[in-house]
Amino acid sequence: MRSLLAIALALAGCATGNSNRGTRSTVAYRFVCSPRDATLVVDEENMGQCVLWEQRWLGLGPGTHRVRVEREGYLPNESEIPGQGPRGTIRIELRERPE
């Protein structure tokens, strides 16, 4: 029975996408990227393709967070986002790498 509770709690944490293990989320973002299959990296943690975060909220704890979006053939985009405030959608468009 305890293991079922532990699994349920772990899955509940995954549902919010909280990348700050053990930290309460103070804000949540969705990411819409072009190209959609670009990789989202938050605080040096690979979160997978941006398309995964178009409809899901990524919960973040307090403080400033470093966000990087990258894909082969494109220039990476790096920025900082706040760990507090209203939920929001972040749109990122990568530029193709010059040949």
Contacts in CASP RR format, 6 or more apart in sequence:
PFRMAT RR
TARGET T0000
AUTHOR 0000-0000-0000
METHOD contacts of the structure
MODEL  1
MRSLLAIALALAGCATGNSNRGTRSTVAYRFVCSPRDATLVVDEENMGQC
VLWEQRWLGLGPGTHRVRVEREGYLPNESEIPGQGPRGTIRIELRERPE
16 25 0 8 1.000
16 28 0 8 1.000
16 57 0 8 1.000
16 58 0 8 1.000
16 59 0 8 1.000
17 56 0 8 1.000
17 57 0 8 1.000
17 58 0 8 1.000
17 59 0 8 1.000
18 25 0 8 1.000
18 58 0 8 1.000
18 59 0 8 1.000
18 60 0 8 1.000
18 61 0 8 1.000
19 42 0 8 1.000
19 43 0 8 1.000
19 45 0 8 1.000
19 47 0 8 1.000
19 58 0 8 1.000
19 59 0 8 1.000
19 60 0 8 1.000
20 43 0 8 1.000
20 59 0 8 1.000
20 60 0 8 1.000
20 61 0 8 1.000
23 61 0 8 1.000
23 62 0 8 1.000
24 61 0 8 1.000
25 59 0 8 1.000
25 60 0 8 1.000
25 61 0 8 1.000
26 60 0 8 1.000
26 61 0 8 1.000
26 62 0 8 1.000
26 83 0 8 1.000
26 84 0 8 1.000
26 85 0 8 1.000
27 59 0 8 1.000
27 60 0 8 1.000
27 61 0 8 1.000
27 82 0 8 1.000
27 83 0 8 1.000
27 84 0 8 1.000
27 85 0 8 1.000
27 86 0 8 1.000
27 87 0 8 1.000
28 57 0 8 1.000
28 58 0 8 1.000
28 59 0 8 1.000
28 60 0 8 1.000
28 87 0 8 1.000
28 88 0 8 1.000
29 53 0 8 1.000
29 57 0 8 1.000
29 58 0 8 1.000
29 59 0 8 1.000
29 60 0 8 1.000
29 81 0 8 1.000
29 87 0 8 1.000
29 88 0 8 1.000
29 89 0 8 1.000
29 90 0 8 1.000
30 53 0 8 1.000
30 54 0 8 1.000
30 55 0 8 1.000
30 56 0 8 1.000
30 57 0 8 1.000
30 58 0 8 1.000
30 87 0 8 1.000
30 88 0 8 1.000
30 89 0 8 1.000
30 90 0 8 1.000
31 40 0 8 1.000
31 50 0 8 1.000
31 53 0 8 1.000
31 54 0 8 1.000
31 58 0 8 1.000
31 69 0 8 1.000
31 89 0 8 1.000
31 90 0 8 1.000
31 91 0 8 1.000
31 92 0 8 1.000
32 50 0 8 1.000
32 54 0 8 1.000
32 89 0 8 1.000
32 90 0 8 1.000
32 91 0 8 1.000
32 92 0 8 1.000
33 40 0 8 1.000
33 50 0 8 1.000
33 51 0 8 1.000
33 69 0 8 1.000
33 91 0 8 1.000
33 92 0 8 1.000
33 93 0 8 1.000
33 94 0 8 1.000
34 92 0 8 1.000
34 93 0 8 1.000
34 94 0 8 1.000
35 71 0 8 1.000
35 74 0 8 1.000
35 94 0 8 1.000
36 49 0 8 1.000
36 50 0 8 1.000
36 51 0 8 1.000
36 54 0 8 1.000
37 49 0 8 1.000
37 50 0 8 1.000
37 51 0 8 1.000
37 71 0 8 1.000
38 49 0 8 1.000
38 50 0 8 1.000
38 69 0 8 1.000
38 70 0 8 1.000
38 71 0 8 1.000
38 74 0 8 1.000
38 92 0 8 1.000
38 94 0 8 1.000
39 46 0 8 1.000
39 47 0 8 1.000
39 48 0 8 1.000
39 49 0 8 1.000
39 50 0 8 1.000
39 69 0 8 1.000
39 70 0 8 1.000
39 71 0 8 1.000
40 46 0 8 1.000
40 47 0 8 1.000
40 48 0 8 1.000
40 49 0 8 1.000
40 50 0 8 1.000
40 52 0 8 1.000
40 53 0 8 1.000
40 67 0 8 1.000
40 68 0 8 1.000
40 69 0 8 1.000
41 47 0 8 1.000
41 67 0 8 1.000
41 68 0 8 1.000
41 69 0 8 1.000
41 70 0 8 1.000
42 58 0 8 1.000
42 60 0 8 1.000
42 65 0 8 1.000
42 66 0 8 1.000
42 67 0 8 1.000
43 65 0 8 1.000
43 66 0 8 1.000
44 66 0 8 1.000
47 53 0 8 1.000
47 58 0 8 1.000
50 69 0 8 1.000
50 92 0 8 1.000
57 87 0 8 1.000
60 81 0 8 1.000
60 83 0 8 1.000
61 83 0 8 1.000
61 84 0 8 1.000
62 83 0 8 1.000
62 84 0 8 1.000
63 82 0 8 1.000
63 83 0 8 1.000
63 84 0 8 1.000
64 80 0 8 1.000
64 81 0 8 1.000
64 82 0 8 1.000
64 83 0 8 1.000
65 80 0 8 1.000
65 81 0 8 1.000
65 82 0 8 1.000
65 83 0 8 1.000
66 78 0 8 1.000
66 79 0 8 1.000
66 80 0 8 1.000
67 78 0 8 1.000
67 79 0 8 1.000
67 80 0 8 1.000
67 81 0 8 1.000
67 90 0 8 1.000
68 76 0 8 1.000
68 77 0 8 1.000
68 78 0 8 1.000
69 76 0 8 1.000
69 77 0 8 1.000
69 92 0 8 1.000
69 94 0 8 1.000
70 76 0 8 1.000
70 77 0 8 1.000
70 94 0 8 1.000
71 94 0 8 1.000
73 96 0 8 1.000
73 97 0 8 1.000
74 94 0 8 1.000
74 95 0 8 1.000
74 96 0 8 1.000
74 97 0 8 1.000
75 94 0 8 1.000
75 95 0 8 1.000
75 96 0 8 1.000
75 97 0 8 1.000
76 94 0 8 1.000
77 92 0 8 1.000
77 93 0 8 1.000
77 94 0 8 1.000
79 92 0 8 1.000
81 90 0 8 1.000
END
